[in-house]
Amino acid sequence: MTSVTASRVLTPSGWIGPARVGLHGPVITSIESVDTSVDRWLVPGFVDLQVNGIEDIDVAAASGADWERLDALLAAQGVTTWCPTLVTMPLHHYERPLAAIGAASARPQGGRPAIAGAHLEGPFLGDAPGAHPSELIVPVDLEWLSMLPPHVAVVTLGAEQPLASEATRLLTSAGRLVAIGHSRATEAQFDAVVQAGARLVTHLFNAMSGLHHRSPGVAAFAITEPGVSTSLIADAVHVHPRMLALAFQAVGADRAVLVTDSVAWRAGTAGVIGLTLAGGAPRLPDGTLAGSALTMDAAVRNCVAAGVPAEHAIQAASRNPARLLGLSDRGTISVGQRADLVALSPELEIEQVWASGVATPILSR
Protein backbone atom coordinates (compact mmCIF):
# COMPACT_ATOMS: atom_id res chain seq x y z
CA MET A 1 0.00 0.00 0.00
CA THR A 2 1.18 3.51 -0.88
CA SER A 3 -0.43 6.90 -0.33
CA VAL A 4 0.09 10.32 -1.88
CA THR A 5 -0.98 13.49 -0.09
CA ALA A 6 -1.69 16.82 -1.75
CA SER A 7 -3.32 20.12 -0.93
CA ARG A 8 -5.47 19.85 -4.08
CA VAL A 9 -6.55 16.74 -5.99
CA LEU A 10 -8.29 16.93 -9.36
CA THR A 11 -11.13 14.39 -9.42
CA PRO A 12 -13.93 13.87 -11.99
CA SER A 13 -16.14 16.14 -9.88
CA GLY A 14 -13.51 18.88 -9.60
CA TRP A 15 -10.85 19.92 -7.12
CA ILE A 16 -10.91 18.53 -3.60
CA GLY A 17 -8.43 18.73 -0.79
CA PRO A 18 -6.38 18.48 1.15
CA ALA A 19 -6.64 14.78 0.43
CA ARG A 20 -4.75 11.51 0.50
CA VAL A 21 -4.92 9.12 -2.47
CA GLY A 22 -4.27 5.48 -1.61
CA LEU A 23 -2.66 3.11 -4.10
CA HIS A 24 -2.45 -0.66 -4.08
CA GLY A 25 -0.14 -1.84 -6.81
CA PRO A 26 -1.23 -0.20 -10.09
CA VAL A 27 -4.70 0.85 -8.87
CA ILE A 28 -6.15 3.77 -6.92
CA THR A 29 -7.96 2.28 -3.92
CA SER A 30 -9.03 5.26 -1.82
CA ILE A 31 -9.40 9.04 -1.71
CA GLU A 32 -9.92 10.63 1.69
CA SER A 33 -9.71 14.05 3.29
CA VAL A 34 -6.70 14.76 5.52
CA ASP A 35 -4.95 17.63 7.22
CA THR A 36 -1.61 18.41 5.59
CA SER A 37 0.87 21.21 5.16
CA VAL A 38 2.02 19.80 1.81
CA ASP A 39 1.43 22.43 -0.87
CA ARG A 40 1.16 20.54 -4.13
CA TRP A 41 -1.47 19.48 -6.62
CA LEU A 42 -2.21 15.91 -7.66
CA VAL A 43 -3.58 15.40 -11.17
CA PRO A 44 -4.04 12.47 -13.58
CA GLY A 45 -1.07 11.33 -15.63
CA PHE A 46 -0.85 13.07 -18.99
CA VAL A 47 -1.69 11.29 -22.26
CA ASP A 48 0.09 12.49 -25.42
CA LEU A 49 -1.43 11.34 -28.72
CA GLN A 50 1.36 12.72 -30.91
CA VAL A 51 5.05 12.21 -30.14
CA ASN A 52 7.33 12.01 -33.18
CA GLY A 53 10.45 12.17 -31.04
CA ILE A 54 11.94 14.03 -28.11
CA GLU A 55 15.22 15.94 -27.96
CA ASP A 56 17.77 13.52 -29.46
CA ILE A 57 15.56 10.46 -30.08
CA ASP A 58 13.48 10.12 -33.26
CA VAL A 59 10.68 7.58 -32.83
CA ALA A 60 11.06 6.43 -36.44
CA ALA A 61 14.67 5.38 -35.79
CA ALA A 62 14.42 4.33 -32.11
CA SER A 63 15.91 1.02 -31.05
CA GLY A 64 17.33 -0.64 -27.94
CA ALA A 65 18.07 1.79 -25.12
CA ASP A 66 16.43 4.64 -27.05
CA TRP A 67 13.08 3.48 -25.67
CA GLU A 68 14.31 3.79 -22.06
CA ARG A 69 15.55 7.28 -22.90
CA LEU A 70 12.10 8.15 -24.26
CA ASP A 71 10.51 6.70 -21.10
CA ALA A 72 12.58 9.03 -18.95
CA LEU A 73 11.98 12.10 -21.12
CA LEU A 74 8.23 11.50 -21.13
CA ALA A 75 7.99 10.92 -17.39
CA ALA A 76 9.90 14.16 -16.80
CA GLN A 77 6.99 16.05 -18.39
CA GLY A 78 4.25 14.08 -16.62
CA VAL A 79 3.30 11.82 -19.54
CA THR A 80 2.22 8.34 -18.43
CA THR A 81 0.58 7.17 -21.69
CA TRP A 82 1.62 8.08 -25.22
CA CYS A 83 1.39 7.35 -28.93
CA PRO A 84 4.71 7.08 -30.81
CA THR A 85 4.00 8.91 -34.05
CA LEU A 86 5.31 8.23 -37.56
CA VAL A 87 5.11 10.94 -40.20
CA THR A 88 4.71 10.57 -43.95
CA MET A 89 7.16 8.19 -45.62
CA PRO A 90 7.02 5.58 -48.39
CA LEU A 91 4.59 2.80 -47.49
CA HIS A 92 7.27 0.13 -47.37
CA HIS A 93 9.24 2.15 -44.80
CA TYR A 94 6.62 1.79 -42.05
CA GLU A 95 7.18 -1.89 -41.31
CA ARG A 96 10.44 -1.57 -39.37
CA PRO A 97 9.45 1.33 -37.04
CA LEU A 98 6.02 -0.21 -36.45
CA ALA A 99 7.70 -3.47 -35.43
CA ALA A 100 9.97 -1.53 -33.05
CA ILE A 101 6.97 0.26 -31.52
CA GLY A 102 5.22 -3.08 -31.07
CA ALA A 103 8.23 -4.53 -29.27
CA ALA A 104 8.52 -1.45 -27.04
CA SER A 105 4.81 -1.71 -26.23
CA ALA A 106 5.27 -5.27 -24.99
CA ARG A 107 7.72 -4.29 -22.23
CA PRO A 108 6.51 -4.46 -18.61
CA GLN A 109 4.61 -1.25 -17.89
CA GLY A 110 5.14 -0.57 -14.19
CA GLY A 111 7.18 2.57 -13.65
CA ARG A 112 7.33 3.63 -17.29
CA PRO A 113 4.92 5.49 -19.58
CA ALA A 114 2.61 3.07 -21.37
CA ILE A 115 2.45 3.00 -25.16
CA ALA A 116 -1.22 3.14 -26.15
CA GLY A 117 -0.37 2.42 -29.79
CA ALA A 118 1.23 4.02 -32.80
CA HIS A 119 -0.12 7.15 -34.48
CA LEU A 120 0.30 7.30 -38.27
CA GLU A 121 0.28 10.95 -39.33
CA GLY A 122 0.31 10.20 -43.04
CA PRO A 123 0.94 9.25 -45.73
CA PHE A 124 -2.73 9.66 -46.72
CA LEU A 125 -2.90 13.37 -46.01
CA GLY A 126 -4.73 16.15 -47.86
CA ASP A 127 -3.91 19.44 -49.53
CA ALA A 128 -2.16 21.08 -46.57
CA PRO A 129 1.03 19.02 -46.23
CA GLY A 130 2.87 21.43 -43.93
CA ALA A 131 6.30 19.92 -43.32
CA HIS A 132 5.35 16.54 -44.80
CA PRO A 133 7.04 15.88 -48.18
CA SER A 134 4.23 16.40 -50.67
CA GLU A 135 5.76 13.91 -53.09
CA LEU A 136 5.31 11.16 -50.48
CA ILE A 137 1.63 11.88 -49.80
CA VAL A 138 -0.31 9.19 -51.66
CA PRO A 139 -3.92 8.15 -52.28
CA VAL A 140 -5.57 6.01 -49.62
CA ASP A 141 -4.62 2.34 -49.96
CA LEU A 142 -7.41 0.36 -48.32
CA GLU A 143 -5.57 -2.96 -48.61
CA TRP A 144 -2.50 -1.53 -46.88
CA LEU A 145 -4.67 -0.10 -44.11
CA SER A 146 -6.43 -3.44 -43.65
CA MET A 147 -3.05 -5.08 -42.97
CA LEU A 148 -1.91 -2.68 -40.24
CA PRO A 149 -0.75 -4.36 -37.03
CA PRO A 150 -3.18 -4.18 -34.10
CA HIS A 151 -1.01 -1.73 -32.15
CA VAL A 152 -1.73 1.11 -34.59
CA ALA A 153 -4.14 3.21 -32.50
CA VAL A 154 -4.52 6.48 -34.43
CA VAL A 155 -4.44 7.41 -38.11
CA THR A 156 -4.52 11.01 -39.37
CA LEU A 157 -5.74 11.44 -42.95
CA GLY A 158 -7.01 14.16 -45.26
CA ALA A 159 -10.81 14.30 -45.56
CA GLU A 160 -10.46 15.28 -49.24
CA GLN A 161 -8.84 11.94 -50.06
CA PRO A 162 -11.21 10.15 -52.52
CA LEU A 163 -11.43 7.07 -50.29
CA ALA A 164 -11.31 8.93 -46.95
CA SER A 165 -14.78 7.79 -45.82
CA GLU A 166 -14.10 4.18 -46.76
CA ALA A 167 -10.75 4.30 -44.95
CA THR A 168 -12.40 5.79 -41.88
CA ARG A 169 -15.02 3.06 -41.72
CA LEU A 170 -12.34 0.40 -42.18
CA LEU A 171 -10.14 1.85 -39.43
CA THR A 172 -12.90 2.55 -36.91
CA SER A 173 -14.33 -0.94 -37.37
CA ALA A 174 -10.92 -2.19 -36.22
CA GLY A 175 -11.11 0.00 -33.11
CA ARG A 176 -8.71 2.68 -34.31
CA LEU A 177 -9.12 6.42 -33.81
CA VAL A 178 -9.33 8.40 -37.05
CA ALA A 179 -8.29 12.04 -37.12
CA ILE A 180 -8.69 14.59 -39.91
CA GLY A 181 -5.53 16.58 -40.51
CA HIS A 182 -3.33 18.31 -43.07
CA SER A 183 -6.52 19.07 -44.92
CA ARG A 184 -8.34 21.72 -46.93
CA ALA A 185 -11.47 19.62 -47.27
CA THR A 186 -14.81 21.07 -48.22
CA GLU A 187 -17.64 21.04 -45.71
CA ALA A 188 -19.23 18.07 -47.47
CA GLN A 189 -15.97 16.11 -47.46
CA PHE A 190 -15.37 16.90 -43.78
CA ASP A 191 -18.91 15.95 -42.79
CA ALA A 192 -18.72 12.68 -44.74
CA VAL A 193 -15.59 11.55 -42.90
CA VAL A 194 -17.06 12.55 -39.54
CA GLN A 195 -20.21 10.60 -40.36
CA ALA A 196 -17.96 7.63 -41.21
CA GLY A 197 -16.48 7.77 -37.70
CA ALA A 198 -13.66 10.36 -37.45
CA ARG A 199 -13.60 11.86 -33.93
CA LEU A 200 -10.54 14.10 -33.86
CA VAL A 201 -8.89 16.91 -35.82
CA THR A 202 -5.10 16.85 -35.70
CA HIS A 203 -3.47 20.09 -34.45
CA LEU A 204 -6.27 22.61 -34.84
CA PHE A 205 -5.39 25.71 -36.94
CA ASN A 206 -2.11 24.17 -38.15
CA ALA A 207 -1.87 22.62 -41.63
CA MET A 208 -5.54 23.12 -42.45
CA SER A 209 -7.89 25.70 -43.92
CA GLY A 210 -8.86 28.09 -41.17
CA LEU A 211 -11.50 30.54 -40.01
CA HIS A 212 -13.15 32.93 -42.48
CA HIS A 213 -16.55 34.50 -42.12
CA ARG A 214 -17.65 33.73 -45.69
CA SER A 215 -15.56 30.66 -46.44
CA PRO A 216 -15.16 28.55 -43.29
CA GLY A 217 -12.44 25.94 -43.44
CA VAL A 218 -11.55 22.73 -41.62
CA ALA A 219 -10.77 24.63 -38.40
CA ALA A 220 -14.26 26.12 -38.39
CA PHE A 221 -15.87 22.79 -39.26
CA ALA A 222 -14.05 21.15 -36.36
CA ILE A 223 -14.91 23.81 -33.81
CA THR A 224 -18.61 23.69 -34.69
CA GLU A 225 -18.91 19.90 -34.92
CA PRO A 226 -19.87 18.62 -31.44
CA GLY A 227 -18.79 15.05 -32.18
CA VAL A 228 -15.21 16.01 -32.99
CA SER A 229 -12.38 16.77 -30.56
CA THR A 230 -9.55 19.12 -31.49
CA SER A 231 -5.89 18.69 -30.63
CA LEU A 232 -3.77 21.78 -30.02
CA ILE A 233 -0.01 22.41 -29.95
CA ALA A 234 0.21 24.91 -27.10
CA ASP A 235 3.80 26.10 -27.51
CA ALA A 236 2.83 29.75 -28.21
CA VAL A 237 4.42 29.38 -31.66
CA HIS A 238 2.01 27.08 -33.50
CA VAL A 239 -1.01 28.78 -31.92
CA HIS A 240 -1.14 32.30 -30.49
CA PRO A 241 -2.18 32.41 -26.81
CA ARG A 242 -5.39 34.29 -27.66
CA MET A 243 -6.29 31.60 -30.18
CA LEU A 244 -5.62 28.94 -27.54
CA ALA A 245 -8.05 30.67 -25.22
CA LEU A 246 -10.55 31.03 -28.07
CA ALA A 247 -10.26 27.33 -28.93
CA PHE A 248 -10.98 26.22 -25.36
CA GLN A 249 -13.91 28.63 -25.12
CA ALA A 250 -15.31 27.44 -28.46
CA VAL A 251 -14.98 23.68 -28.08
CA GLY A 252 -15.46 23.46 -24.32
CA ALA A 253 -13.60 21.55 -21.66
CA ASP A 254 -14.54 18.13 -23.04
CA ARG A 255 -13.34 18.42 -26.65
CA ALA A 256 -9.96 20.15 -26.28
CA VAL A 257 -6.92 17.85 -26.39
CA LEU A 258 -3.33 18.94 -25.83
CA VAL A 259 -0.59 17.27 -27.86
CA THR A 260 3.08 18.13 -28.06
CA ASP A 261 3.73 17.01 -31.67
CA SER A 262 7.30 16.95 -30.42
CA VAL A 263 10.20 15.93 -32.65
CA ALA A 264 13.84 15.00 -32.16
CA TRP A 265 14.98 18.58 -32.61
CA ARG A 266 18.49 17.91 -31.29
CA ALA A 267 18.89 15.11 -33.82
CA GLY A 268 17.39 17.29 -36.56
CA THR A 269 15.02 14.65 -37.90
CA ALA A 270 11.41 13.51 -37.88
CA GLY A 271 11.40 10.35 -39.94
CA VAL A 272 12.52 11.38 -43.44
CA ILE A 273 12.09 15.09 -42.64
CA GLY A 274 15.16 17.20 -41.83
CA LEU A 275 14.68 20.15 -39.50
CA THR A 276 16.42 22.84 -37.45
CA LEU A 277 15.33 24.60 -34.26
CA ALA A 278 14.69 28.27 -35.01
CA GLY A 279 12.40 30.88 -33.50
CA GLY A 280 11.24 28.60 -30.70
CA ALA A 281 10.25 25.61 -32.86
CA PRO A 282 11.71 23.08 -35.30
CA ARG A 283 11.46 24.20 -38.94
CA LEU A 284 12.31 23.26 -42.48
CA PRO A 285 14.97 25.37 -44.23
CA ASP A 286 12.21 27.58 -45.70
CA GLY A 287 10.81 28.32 -42.22
CA THR A 288 7.85 25.91 -42.33
CA LEU A 289 7.03 24.61 -38.85
CA ALA A 290 8.02 20.94 -38.48
CA GLY A 291 6.71 19.68 -35.15
CA SER A 292 7.63 21.21 -31.83
CA ALA A 293 10.12 21.17 -28.97
CA LEU A 294 7.21 21.33 -26.51
CA THR A 295 6.74 19.27 -23.36
CA MET A 296 3.29 18.45 -22.01
CA ASP A 297 3.77 20.19 -18.69
CA ALA A 298 4.80 23.35 -20.54
CA ALA A 299 1.70 23.01 -22.74
CA VAL A 300 -0.48 23.02 -19.62
CA ARG A 301 1.33 26.06 -18.21
CA ASN A 302 1.02 27.92 -21.53
CA CYS A 303 -2.73 27.31 -21.59
CA VAL A 304 -3.14 28.58 -18.05
CA ALA A 305 -1.05 31.65 -18.89
CA ALA A 306 -3.41 32.25 -21.83
CA GLY A 307 -6.39 32.30 -19.47
CA VAL A 308 -7.57 28.69 -19.65
CA PRO A 309 -8.69 27.36 -16.24
CA ALA A 310 -6.08 24.97 -14.87
CA GLU A 311 -8.52 22.10 -14.53
CA HIS A 312 -9.55 22.44 -18.19
CA ALA A 313 -5.94 22.47 -19.40
CA ILE A 314 -5.14 19.41 -17.26
CA GLN A 315 -8.21 17.53 -18.50
CA ALA A 316 -7.15 18.31 -22.08
CA ALA A 317 -3.83 16.65 -21.29
CA SER A 318 -5.28 13.61 -19.51
CA ARG A 319 -8.97 12.72 -19.42
CA ASN A 320 -9.91 13.84 -22.93
CA PRO A 321 -7.18 12.01 -24.89
CA ALA A 322 -7.66 8.88 -22.76
CA ARG A 323 -11.36 8.86 -23.67
CA LEU A 324 -10.58 9.22 -27.38
CA LEU A 325 -8.30 6.19 -27.19
CA GLY A 326 -10.97 4.19 -25.37
CA LEU A 327 -8.77 3.91 -22.27
CA SER A 328 -11.48 3.89 -19.61
CA ASP A 329 -9.01 2.83 -16.91
CA ARG A 330 -7.04 6.10 -16.79
CA GLY A 331 -7.27 9.84 -17.26
CA THR A 332 -9.00 10.61 -13.96
CA ILE A 333 -8.27 10.25 -10.26
CA SER A 334 -10.96 7.98 -8.87
CA VAL A 335 -11.13 4.67 -7.04
CA GLY A 336 -10.51 1.73 -9.35
CA GLN A 337 -8.60 3.77 -11.90
CA ARG A 338 -5.04 3.07 -12.95
CA ALA A 339 -2.60 4.81 -10.60
CA ASP A 340 -1.10 7.17 -13.19
CA LEU A 341 -0.54 10.37 -11.24
CA VAL A 342 1.38 13.63 -11.46
CA ALA A 343 2.28 15.82 -8.50
CA LEU A 344 2.62 19.48 -9.51
CA SER A 345 3.81 22.52 -7.64
CA PRO A 346 1.31 25.40 -7.46
CA GLU A 347 3.32 26.85 -10.37
CA LEU A 348 2.48 23.68 -12.36
CA GLU A 349 6.02 22.35 -12.36
CA ILE A 350 6.52 18.57 -12.19
CA GLU A 351 7.43 17.30 -8.71
CA GLN A 352 6.78 13.54 -9.00
CA VAL A 353 5.15 11.09 -11.40
CA TRP A 354 3.66 7.65 -10.76
CA ALA A 355 3.12 5.22 -13.66
CA SER A 356 0.93 2.25 -12.75
CA GLY A 357 1.54 3.10 -9.10
CA VAL A 358 5.35 3.15 -9.38
CA ALA A 359 7.20 6.39 -8.77
CA THR A 360 9.39 7.22 -11.75
CA PRO A 361 12.80 8.90 -11.61
CA ILE A 362 12.50 12.51 -12.76
CA LEU A 363 15.19 13.90 -15.04
CA SER A 364 16.34 17.44 -14.35
CA ARG A 365 15.62 19.73 -17.28
C-alpha positions in Angstrom: 0.0 0.0 0.0 1.2 3.5 -0.9 -0.4 6.9 -0.3 0.1 10.3 -1.9 -1.0 13.5 -0.1 -1.7 16.8 -1.8 -3.3 20.1 -0.9 -5.5 19.9 -4.1 -6.5 16.7 -6.0 -8.3 16.9 -9.4 -11.1 14.4 -9.4 -13.9 13.9 -12.0 -16.1 16.1 -9.9 -13.5 18.9 -9.6 -10.8 19.9 -7.1 -10.9 18.5 -3.6 -8.4 18.7 -0.8 -6.4 18.5 1.2 -6.6 14.8 0.4 -4.7 11.5 0.5 -4.9 9.1 -2.5 -4.3 5.5 -1.6 -2.7 3.1 -4.1 -2.5 -0.7 -4.1 -0.1 -1.8 -6.8 -1.2 -0.2 -10.1 -4.7 0.8 -8.9 -6.2 3.8 -6.9 -8.0 2.3 -3.9 -9.0 5.3 -1.8 -9.4 9.0 -1.7 -9.9 10.6 1.7 -9.7 14.0 3.3 -6.7 14.8 5.5 -5.0 17.6 7.2 -1.6 18.4 5.6 0.9 21.2 5.2 2.0 19.8 1.8 1.4 22.4 -0.9 1.2 20.5 -4.1 -1.5 19.5 -6.6 -2.2 15.9 -7.7 -3.6 15.4 -11.2 -4.0 12.5 -13.6 -1.1 11.3 -15.6 -0.8 13.1 -19.0 -1.7 11.3 -22.3 0.1 12.5 -25.4 -1.4 11.3 -28.7 1.4 12.7 -30.9 5.0 12.2 -30.1 7.3 12.0 -33.2 10.4 12.2 -31.0 11.9 14.0 -28.1 15.2 15.9 -28.0 17.8 13.5 -29.5 15.6 10.5 -30.1 13.5 10.1 -33.3 10.7 7.6 -32.8 11.1 6.4 -36.4 14.7 5.4 -35.8 14.4 4.3 -32.1 15.9 1.0 -31.1 17.3 -0.6 -27.9 18.1 1.8 -25.1 16.4 4.6 -27.0 13.1 3.5 -25.7 14.3 3.8 -22.1 15.5 7.3 -22.9 12.1 8.1 -24.3 10.5 6.7 -21.1 12.6 9.0 -18.9 12.0 12.1 -21.1 8.2 11.5 -21.1 8.0 10.9 -17.4 9.9 14.2 -16.8 7.0 16.0 -18.4 4.2 14.1 -16.6 3.3 11.8 -19.5 2.2 8.3 -18.4 0.6 7.2 -21.7 1.6 8.1 -25.2 1.4 7.3 -28.9 4.7 7.1 -30.8 4.0 8.9 -34.1 5.3 8.2 -37.6 5.1 10.9 -40.2 4.7 10.6 -43.9 7.2 8.2 -45.6 7.0 5.6 -48.4 4.6 2.8 -47.5 7.3 0.1 -47.4 9.2 2.2 -44.8 6.6 1.8 -42.0 7.2 -1.9 -41.3 10.4 -1.6 -39.4 9.5 1.3 -37.0 6.0 -0.2 -36.5 7.7 -3.5 -35.4 10.0 -1.5 -33.0 7.0 0.3 -31.5 5.2 -3.1 -31.1 8.2 -4.5 -29.3 8.5 -1.5 -27.0 4.8 -1.7 -26.2 5.3 -5.3 -25.0 7.7 -4.3 -22.2 6.5 -4.5 -18.6 4.6 -1.2 -17.9 5.1 -0.6 -14.2 7.2 2.6 -13.6 7.3 3.6 -17.3 4.9 5.5 -19.6 2.6 3.1 -21.4 2.4 3.0 -25.2 -1.2 3.1 -26.2 -0.4 2.4 -29.8 1.2 4.0 -32.8 -0.1 7.1 -34.5 0.3 7.3 -38.3 0.3 10.9 -39.3 0.3 10.2 -43.0 0.9 9.3 -45.7 -2.7 9.7 -46.7 -2.9 13.4 -46.0 -4.7 16.2 -47.9 -3.9 19.4 -49.5 -2.2 21.1 -46.6 1.0 19.0 -46.2 2.9 21.4 -43.9 6.3 19.9 -43.3 5.3 16.5 -44.8 7.0 15.9 -48.2 4.2 16.4 -50.7 5.8 13.9 -53.1 5.3 11.2 -50.5 1.6 11.9 -49.8 -0.3 9.2 -51.7 -3.9 8.2 -52.3 -5.6 6.0 -49.6 -4.6 2.3 -50.0 -7.4 0.4 -48.3 -5.6 -3.0 -48.6 -2.5 -1.5 -46.9 -4.7 -0.1 -44.1 -6.4 -3.4 -43.7 -3.0 -5.1 -43.0 -1.9 -2.7 -40.2 -0.7 -4.4 -37.0 -3.2 -4.2 -34.1 -1.0 -1.7 -32.2 -1.7 1.1 -34.6 -4.1 3.2 -32.5 -4.5 6.5 -34.4 -4.4 7.4 -38.1 -4.5 11.0 -39.4 -5.7 11.4 -42.9 -7.0 14.2 -45.3 -10.8 14.3 -45.6 -10.5 15.3 -49.2 -8.8 11.9 -50.1 -11.2 10.2 -52.5 -11.4 7.1 -50.3 -11.3 8.9 -47.0 -14.8 7.8 -45.8 -14.1 4.2 -46.8 -10.8 4.3 -45.0 -12.4 5.8 -41.9 -15.0 3.1 -41.7 -12.3 0.4 -42.2 -10.1 1.8 -39.4 -12.9 2.5 -36.9 -14.3 -0.9 -37.4 -10.9 -2.2 -36.2 -11.1 0.0 -33.1 -8.7 2.7 -34.3 -9.1 6.4 -33.8 -9.3 8.4 -37.0 -8.3 12.0 -37.1 -8.7 14.6 -39.9 -5.5 16.6 -40.5 -3.3 18.3 -43.1 -6.5 19.1 -44.9 -8.3 21.7 -46.9 -11.5 19.6 -47.3 -14.8 21.1 -48.2 -17.6 21.0 -45.7 -19.2 18.1 -47.5 -16.0 16.1 -47.5 -15.4 16.9 -43.8 -18.9 16.0 -42.8 -18.7 12.7 -44.7 -15.6 11.6 -42.9 -17.1 12.6 -39.5 -20.2 10.6 -40.4 -18.0 7.6 -41.2 -16.5 7.8 -37.7 -13.7 10.4 -37.4 -13.6 11.9 -33.9 -10.5 14.1 -33.9 -8.9 16.9 -35.8 -5.1 16.9 -35.7 -3.5 20.1 -34.5 -6.3 22.6 -34.8 -5.4 25.7 -36.9 -2.1 24.2 -38.2 -1.9 22.6 -41.6 -5.5 23.1 -42.4 -7.9 25.7 -43.9 -8.9 28.1 -41.2 -11.5 30.5 -40.0 -13.2 32.9 -42.5 -16.6 34.5 -42.1 -17.7 33.7 -45.7 -15.6 30.7 -46.4 -15.2 28.5 -43.3 -12.4 25.9 -43.4 -11.6 22.7 -41.6 -10.8 24.6 -38.4 -14.3 26.1 -38.4 -15.9 22.8 -39.3 -14.0 21.1 -36.4 -14.9 23.8 -33.8 -18.6 23.7 -34.7 -18.9 19.9 -34.9 -19.9 18.6 -31.4 -18.8 15.1 -32.2 -15.2 16.0 -33.0 -12.4 16.8 -30.6 -9.5 19.1 -31.5 -5.9 18.7 -30.6 -3.8 21.8 -30.0 0.0 22.4 -30.0 0.2 24.9 -27.1 3.8 26.1 -27.5 2.8 29.8 -28.2 4.4 29.4 -31.7 2.0 27.1 -33.5 -1.0 28.8 -31.9 -1.1 32.3 -30.5 -2.2 32.4 -26.8 -5.4 34.3 -27.7 -6.3 31.6 -30.2 -5.6 28.9 -27.5 -8.1 30.7 -25.2 -10.6 31.0 -28.1 -10.3 27.3 -28.9 -11.0 26.2 -25.4 -13.9 28.6 -25.1 -15.3 27.4 -28.5 -15.0 23.7 -28.1 -15.5 23.5 -24.3 -13.6 21.5 -21.7 -14.5 18.1 -23.0 -13.3 18.4 -26.6 -10.0 20.2 -26.3 -6.9 17.9 -26.4 -3.3 18.9 -25.8 -0.6 17.3 -27.9 3.1 18.1 -28.1 3.7 17.0 -31.7 7.3 16.9 -30.4 10.2 15.9 -32.6 13.8 15.0 -32.2 15.0 18.6 -32.6 18.5 17.9 -31.3 18.9 15.1 -33.8 17.4 17.3 -36.6 15.0 14.7 -37.9 11.4 13.5 -37.9 11.4 10.3 -39.9 12.5 11.4 -43.4 12.1 15.1 -42.6 15.2 17.2 -41.8 14.7 20.1 -39.5 16.4 22.8 -37.4 15.3 24.6 -34.3 14.7 28.3 -35.0 12.4 30.9 -33.5 11.2 28.6 -30.7 10.2 25.6 -32.9 11.7 23.1 -35.3 11.5 24.2 -38.9 12.3 23.3 -42.5 15.0 25.4 -44.2 12.2 27.6 -45.7 10.8 28.3 -42.2 7.8 25.9 -42.3 7.0 24.6 -38.9 8.0 20.9 -38.5 6.7 19.7 -35.2 7.6 21.2 -31.8 10.1 21.2 -29.0 7.2 21.3 -26.5 6.7 19.3 -23.4 3.3 18.4 -22.0 3.8 20.2 -18.7 4.8 23.4 -20.5 1.7 23.0 -22.7 -0.5 23.0 -19.6 1.3 26.1 -18.2 1.0 27.9 -21.5 -2.7 27.3 -21.6 -3.1 28.6 -18.0 -1.0 31.6 -18.9 -3.4 32.3 -21.8 -6.4 32.3 -19.5 -7.6 28.7 -19.7 -8.7 27.4 -16.2 -6.1 25.0 -14.9 -8.5 22.1 -14.5 -9.5 22.4 -18.2 -5.9 22.5 -19.4 -5.1 19.4 -17.3 -8.2 17.5 -18.5 -7.1 18.3 -22.1 -3.8 16.7 -21.3 -5.3 13.6 -19.5 -9.0 12.7 -19.4 -9.9 13.8 -22.9 -7.2 12.0 -24.9 -7.7 8.9 -22.8 -11.4 8.9 -23.7 -10.6 9.2 -27.4 -8.3 6.2 -27.2 -11.0 4.2 -25.4 -8.8 3.9 -22.3 -11.5 3.9 -19.6 -9.0 2.8 -16.9 -7.0 6.1 -16.8 -7.3 9.8 -17.3 -9.0 10.6 -14.0 -8.3 10.2 -10.3 -11.0 8.0 -8.9 -11.1 4.7 -7.0 -10.5 1.7 -9.4 -8.6 3.8 -11.9 -5.0 3.1 -13.0 -2.6 4.8 -10.6 -1.1 7.2 -13.2 -0.5 10.4 -11.2 1.4 13.6 -11.5 2.3 15.8 -8.5 2.6 19.5 -9.5 3.8 22.5 -7.6 1.3 25.4 -7.5 3.3 26.8 -10.4 2.5 23.7 -12.4 6.0 22.3 -12.4 6.5 18.6 -12.2 7.4 17.3 -8.7 6.8 13.5 -9.0 5.2 11.1 -11.4 3.7 7.6 -10.8 3.1 5.2 -13.7 0.9 2.2 -12.7 1.5 3.1 -9.1 5.3 3.1 -9.4 7.2 6.4 -8.8 9.4 7.2 -11.8 12.8 8.9 -11.6 12.5 12.5 -12.8 15.2 13.9 -15.0 16.3 17.4 -14.4 15.6 19.7 -17.3 
